[in-house]
Amino acid sequence: MGCEAMTTIRDAAIDGLGVAILPDHVCLEALEAGHLVRVLPAWRGFQGIVHLVFTTRRGLSPAVRALIDHLAAGFPRDVLSKRA
């Protein structure tokens, strides 16, 4: 099954329709609640590149700075090669 909405894929897996590869932020709550289980706990998927594009720091509004800090805090340190 292919789908653009990861929550739909998560819900299909919860409903027993198959196995899903999902990022932690999409399935962590369902894992903790016991609705999903890790099939291969030692396996880790491809670690991709994440780009966050914004204007120069000089013209950065406090709201955008707060968003950048919030998003960066959600990634493990080893995923971020350079923090904004």
Residue pairs with C-beta under 8 A, 6 or more apart in sequence:
1 9
1 12
1 17
1 18
3 9
3 12
6 22
6 23
6 26
7 26
9 20
9 22
10 20
10 22
10 26
10 27
10 30
10 36
12 18
12 20
13 19
13 20
13 22
13 27
13 36
14 30
14 35
14 36
19 39
20 27
21 45
25 74
27 36
30 36
31 37
31 38
47 79
50 75
50 79
50 80
52 68
52 71
52 72
52 84
54 60
54 64
54 68
54 84
55 64
68 84
69 84
72 80
72 83
72 84
